[in-house]
Amino acid sequence: MRKRSSVRPGKKSFKRLFAGVILILIICVSFGAFFVSAHEKSGTDDIVYKYYKSIEIHPGDTLWNIAEDTMTDEYSSVAEYVQVLKDMNNLHSDDIQAGQNLIIAYNDTAYLE
């Protein structure tokens, strides 16, 4: 005579499956916590946002002077930024006139704690 188990085979399989899923979740959370803390955090973490604004050209302004005043760190030279300004404003030469508007890009930094 065979002895019957008090737990049906379906329930036993479900318990093993449930335990396996829980074990996999614990492993995933553990690795996730490791990867999150694996990089070094410095007190100067920041995000740089690029914005655009329109400025009015005043008498005596030159494209070069405006570029020197508004150039961001991402450009290696004023000449490079002058070309970016020309492209951004569809200018074919360096000539600008008082009263004309010029679109410039500027960066703003948000500091993370």
N, C-alpha and C positions, 0 to 999 in steps of 0.2 A: 504494500500500500504506500502511495506517495503522500508525502506531507505537503500541505499547501502553505505557501507563504502568506502572511497577513497583508503584504503590500502587493498590489497588482503590478504586472510588468509595465504597464503604461505609466503608472505613477513613479516607478523607479527610474524609468528613462527620463521623465520630466524633471525629477529632482537632480539627476546628473547633468542634464542640459542647463537647468537653472544655475547650478553651482558653477558650471563652466563659463556661463555668460557673466556671472558675478566676478569670477576670477579674471576673466579677460578685461572687464571694466576696471578692476583694481589695478591691473598692470598698465592699462592705457593711461589712467589718471596719474600713476606714479611716473611714467615716462614723460607725460605732458608737464608735470611739475618740474621735472629735471630740465627739460628743454627751455622752459620759461625762465628758470633761474640760471641757466648756463651762460648767459651773456653778462658782461660786466656793466653795471650801471654807474654812470658818473653823474655828478651833481649838475652837469651842464647839458643834459639831454635837451634838445630843442628841435622844433619843426619849423621849417622855413616856408612861408606862404608867399606866392608871387601875386602882386596886385598891379592893376593898370590904372593910370589916371591921365587926365587931359590937363596940360598946362598952356597958358597963353604966352606967346613969344613977346618979349619987351624990346624996345629999341636998344641996339647994341648986343643983344644975345646972339650967340653963334651956336651951331649944332655941336661943335667941339666943347664949348664951355658947359652947355647943358649936359652933354655926355659925361664930362668930368664930375659934375655935381651930383648926377643921379646914377652913375654906374654902380652895379652890384658886384660882389666878389666872384660871381660865376664867369665873368669876362676877364680875359688876360690882358687886354689893352683898351685904351680909350678908342683907338681906331676901330677895333672890332665892335665896340658898343655903338659907335657912330653908324657903322654899317647896319647894325640891328635896328637902330632908330629909323634909319632911312627905309629899311625894308618894312618895318612895322607901320610907317606912315606913308608908304608909297611915294617916297621922294626919290627923284632921279639925280639930284645934285645936293650939295651941301648948303645951298642957298635957302634961307628961311627969312620970313618977313615979320615985322612987328604986327601984332594983332592976330597972327595965325595961331591955330591951336596945334599942339603936338602931343601925341600919346607916348607916355613913358611907362616903363615897368619899374616897380620897386619891390623889395622884399620886406616882409615883416616877420619877426621871429616870435614863436610861442614857446615859452619854456615849460618843460615838464618837470614835475617834482618826483 
